[in-house]
Amino acid sequence: MVLGGGISEIVGRDGRVTAVRTAAGTTVPADLVVYGVGVLPNTELAATAGLDIGTGTGVTVDAHLSTADPSVSAIGDCAAFPDARTGRRIRLESVQNAADQARCLAARLTGTPRPYTALPWFWSHQGPLKPQIAGLSAGYDLAGRTPGSGPGRAVLRVLLSRAGPDRGRVGQPRLGPHDGPQTPRTRPLPRTGGGRRPRVRPQVLRGRARVHRPLTYALKETAMRRVVTGHDAQGRSVVVSDGPVPRAHAFTTLPGFASALPWATEPGEPAPRAGDDPTAEVTGFVPAPGGTRFLVLTLPPDATMADPSFDPVVFGREQLAESPGIAESMEIENPGMHATPTVDYGIVLAGEVTLELDDGALTKLSTGDIVVQNGTRHGWRNHSDGPVTLAFVLIGVPAAN
C-alpha cells in the first residue's frame, strides 16, 4: 500500500498491463489495474446563475441549505455545507446525505426550518464483507481497536474526536454484527477543573466497548454459509452446494434489517436428489399448505425506526419487493403485527427479542430460546440496543376460520 504518491505511467506489453510506475520512479508489477478517480461536482448551472461555487468544489449553502440567492437551495452531492460538528465546509457523496438534506429542505419549505445536523454514515460491499462507517474520521486524536463478539465476528474500530464545536462529546453509534449503521447517541466526556477533559485510556475502550459502544466503524462478514446435500449419479449422499445463501438481502431503507431465504419446498414435492436450489423460483414467503419456507431475519433495535431518516412508506415498498407474502400480511394500523396460515418453528440465534401477541401480551426471548407459532397474530419487538437474529421454518397449513 503506497500512500501519498501519484501514478506517472501504466506500463504494458502486447496490449496488456504489466506494471504501474509511480511519480517517485518506483515500478510495481501488475496484472490488473483498477482506477478510482473520484468525481467533481457539477456546478455549471449554479455558476451561470451567479451563485457562489467557491473554487469549484461545490455549490455554497448555509446551515439551512440555502444558496446566496434565498429563492434557490442546493442539496445532495453538489452542495458544500457547513459541518455542524467541525465548522468546516464539506461536501458528501452518499445516499444518506442526499435523503437527509431533502428532508431538511422540505421542513424549511413547509414552515418548520431546522439546521442540517444529520450524522454522516456510509457502507459498502467488499466481497463477503460489509464495511460500515458512522461519522467522519478527520480530526480524531485517539484510536482503538475492539474485536466484536457473537455471530458475524465484527471488528470494531473506535475513533474519538476532541476537536470542533462538538468538543467533549463522543459518538456512540449502536453498531454491532449486523447490516447498516444507525444514528448514534452521544454522551459528554467528564471534565476536570479548568475545562480540561481527562485522558481517555485505550484500555477503558477495550473494557467497556460492549456496554457503551463508542464506535464509529464496524466490519462484518455478511455472507451466511449454506451447505446443501443431495445424491450423485450412483445414488451416494454428497455435498452438492457449499457457499453463501443466494437469496439474501440487506435492506437499505431500514439499516440493520436483513432477510435470507436459505431453502423452500412446495406441497407434494419429493426431496430434490440433485439438491437444485429452489429459492430463485419462490414468489411468496408464505408457503401453501404442505409447503415450507426456511427464513433467517436480523432485526435492528426498534429505536432505529424512531430516527427522522426512517421512512416507513419507502421501507414498505422495499419489503413488498424483497419479502413477498410476509409484507402483505403486515397490519397498517399496528406496524409489525401480522398473522400467516402457517405453523412456525423459530429459534433466537443471537440477541434478545420480545414476542407481542394480542392485547399487548409480551414474552421476552433470548439466544437459544425456541418459539412455536400456531398461526397466531403476533409481532417481533427489539427493545435492546443491539441486533437480534432469528431463524424460522414456516410450514403451510390450511387457513383457520
N, C-alpha and C positions, 0 to 999 in steps of 0.2 A: 504494500500500500504506500503510494507516494503522495504526500500531502503538500499543498502549496506550490506545486510545479505546473508546468504547461507542456503541451504537446507541440512539437515543431514539425513532425512528419510521420506519416503512416508508410511504412516500408513494405513493398510487395514484390512478388516474382511470379511470372506466368499467370497474372490475373488474380493472385491470391495473396492475402496479407501474410507477412512473415514476422513483422516486428513493429514496435512503436518507438520512435525516437523522441526523447524529452527535450525541453528547452535547455536543460543543463548538459545535453550531449550524451546522456545515457541511452543505450539501446536495450529495449525489453522485448524478448521473443514473444510472439503472439500468434495464435491460430484463429482467434476471433476477437473483434473489436466492437464494443457497444458504445455508442455516443450518447451522453446525457448532456445536452446543450442548454437546457432550460428554455424559458420563454421571455418575451418582452411584452409589456402591457401595450394594448392598442389605444393610444392617446390622441390619434389624429383628429377625431371628431371633436374631442374636448378642446384641443388646441385651436381648431378652426373656429370654435365658438368663443374663443377668448378666455377660456378657463385656465387656471393655474395647473400646470402639469409638472412643476418642479424642474428637474433636469431630465425629464422624460421617463422618470421612474414610476409614474402613476398619477392619476387624477387626484389632486389635493382636496381632501374633505375635512370637515371638523368632526367633533365627537358625535354629532347627530347625523353625520354622513351628508351634509350639505356642502356644495361647492361654493366658490366665491360669489356665484350667482344664486341667490336664495331660492330661485324657481327651478334650479337644477340640482339633482342629487346623483351620487355615483356609489355603486355598491359592487361587491364581488372582487374578482381577481385584479381589476384595473384600479381599484380605489386605494389611495395611500392615506391612511387614517392614523390619528394619534393613539398609541397603545396606552390603555388605561393603567397598566402596571409599571411601565418604564418611562412613559412620557415621550418615547421616540416615535417618529412617524414610520409606520411599517406597511407592507402590502403582503397579503397572504393569498395563496392559491390552494384553496381547499373547499370541499363541499360544505363543511360546517360553517366556514366563514361566510360563504355566499348566502346560505339559508338563514343564518342568524342576522346578517345585515339586512336581508329582505324583511324579516320580522321587525327589526328596529325601525326601518324606514316606514313600514306600514303603520306602526304605532304612532309615529310622528304625524303622518298624513291623516290619521283618524283622531287626532287631538290628544293623544297621551304620549308626548315626547319623553324619551329617556336616552341618555348617552349610551353608546355602544361599548359594552364592557365584557362581552362573552369571552370565555376562555378558549383559546385555540386548541383543537385536537385533530389528530391525523392518524391514518392507518394505511397499511399496505400489505399485500400478499406477496411473500417471497417463498415460492415453492410450498412446502408444508407448514411454513411459519407465517405468523401474522404479527409484525411489529406494530405497536400502538404507542402513541405519544400524546400526552396531555400537557399543554403549556409549551412555552418556548425555552430552549436550553441556553440562550445567550444570557450572560450576566451572573452565572452561579459561582459561588466560591467554596462549595463543599459538595463532594460527590461520594456516593457509597453504592455498594452492590449487595443485594439481598437475594438469596435463592428462594424461589417460590416453593409452595407445598401443594400436595394433592394432585389429582389428575390434571394433566396439561403441562406439568413441570415448568412453570413460568420462571423466567429470570427477570427480576425486578431491578431497575436501575433508578437510583434516587439522585435528584439534583435539587439542591436547596439554594434559593437566591436571597440575598440580603440587600439588594440594590433597588432604587427607584421608589415611587410613591407608595408601593405596597410593602415597603420595608418592614421587616419584623414579622412577616406572615409566611407561613409555609403551606404550599398547596397540598391537599390530601385527596387526590383522585381515588375514587373507590375502584381501583383496578385490581384484577386478580387473574386467575387462569380461566379467562373467558374471552369472548369476542367483543370488542368495542369498548372504548373508554367512555366514562360518564363524566358529567360536570363535577369538578372537585368541590369539596368544602375546604375552608381554611380555618386555622386556629392560630392565635397570636403566640409568638415566642415570648417567654417571660423576659422581662427587662431587669437589669440591675441598676444601681444608683448611677446618676449622670446620664441616663438614657441609653447606656450601652447594653447590648444583649450578651448573655453568657455564651461561651463557646459550645457549639453542638458537637459532641464526640461521635465518631462513626460507630463505636460500639453501642451507643444508645439506639441508633438506627437499626442495627442488627438485632438488638434485644427486643425492640418494640414494634418492628415493622408489621408484624402480624396483627397487632391491635390498632395502631394508628394509621398505618398505610400512607406515610407521606411520600407518595410515589408519583413520578412524572413519566415513567416509561415501563412498559411491560412487553414481554416477548413470549408468545405462546405457540406451541405446536397444535394447530387446529385440526390436523388430519386424524380421524378416527380409523384405526385399522380394522378391517373386516376380513375374516378367514372363512371361506366357503368350501364345503366338501361336496364330492359327487362320486361318480364311478367312471373308470376308464373303459376302453373297448373290451377288456377282458372281465369287466364286472367287479374289479377291485376298488375298494374305497381309496380315494386320493383327494388331496387339496387341489381344487380347480381354480381357486382365485384367492389371492392374498394381497391386499392393498387398501387404499383409502375407500371410504364409503362414497360411491359415485354420486348419489343423490343427497347432498348436504348443502345447507345454505346458512350463511351468517347474515342476519338482517341488517340493512343499512339504516332503516328508519327507526329502529329501536336498538341502539348499540348494546351488545351483550346478549341479545336474544338469538338463538341458533336452533336449527332443527335438522334432523337427519332421518332418512328412511333406509335403514340397512337392508330390510327384506320385506317381502309381501307374498301372500298366497291367495289364490282365488278359489271359490267354492268348488269342491269336487276334483280339484287338480291333484294328481299324484306328485310325489316329491320329484323334482327335476333331476334325472340321473346325471346330466351333464353339468348341473349347477349353474345354468344360464341365469344371468341377472334379470329379475322380473321388474325391478323398480322403475325402469325407464318408461314402462307401459302403464304405470299406475296413474289414473286420472283423479282418484279420490282417496284421501287418507282414512276415510271411514269405510271399513270393509262390508261387503254384503254378507248376509247370514252364511256362516260356514267359511268365510274368508278371514284372513289375518293381516295385520299391519304391525311391523316392529318399528317403533319410533323412539328417538332419543332427543330430548329437549334440554336446552340450557336457558334458564330464566335469569335476567339481571334483577337487582333489587327493585322493589316496587317504586322506590323513590326516583328511579330513573324516569318514570313516566310523569313525574311532577316537574321535571325540568322544562323551562319555557321552550326549548328547542324541539320537544317531542310533539309531533303532530299525529293524533290518533287516526285521522282520516287517511293520511298518507300511509301510515302503518297498516291500516285495514286493507288497503289496496295491495300492499306487498304480501300480506298474509293470505289474501284470496289467491294470489298468484302462486305462492310457494307452499301453502298448506290447504289445498282444496278439500272441501268436505268438513274439515275441522273449523275453518274460518267461518263458513256459513252457519255453523251451529252456535256461534257466539251470540249472546244477548246484547242488543244495543243499549238497553236501559241499565243493564247490570254488567259492565265490562268484565270479561274473563269467565263469567258463568256460562255453562253450556251443558248439554246432555247429548249423548250419542247412543244409538241402538247397538251397544257393544258391551261385552264383559272385558274389563281392562285389568291386566296384571301389571302393577307398577312397582318399581324399586327406586329409592333415592340413591344414586351413585355417589354423589358428593354434595355437601352443603345441608342447609335446612330449608324447609318449605312448610307452609300451612295449607291444609285442605279445608276449603269452605264448602259447606252443604247448605240446605235450606234453612231459613230463619237465622242465618248468620252463624251457625254452629261451626266451630273451628277446632281442628286437630293438628297439632304440630308433629312433623315427621323429620327425622334426621338421617344421616348417612347409614345405609343398610336397612332402613325400615321398608316394609312392604305394604302395599295397599291393593285391595281388590275392589274395583268399581263395578257394580252391578247395574249399569245403565242409569245411574243416578245423576241428577243435576248437581254440578259442582264447579269449583274454580280453584286455581292454584295461586297462592299469595306468597311472595317472597318478602318477608318483613325484616330480613337480615341485611347486613351491609356488604354481602358478597354474593356471587352467583350460586345457583343450585342446578345440578344436572340430574335428570330423571330419565329412566328407560321404561317404556311401556310396550306390552303386547296387547293389541286390540283384537278381540275375537268377535266377529259379526254374529249377531243373534236377531231373531225376528223382533220387530218393534213392539214394545209393550203398549197396551191400551192406555 
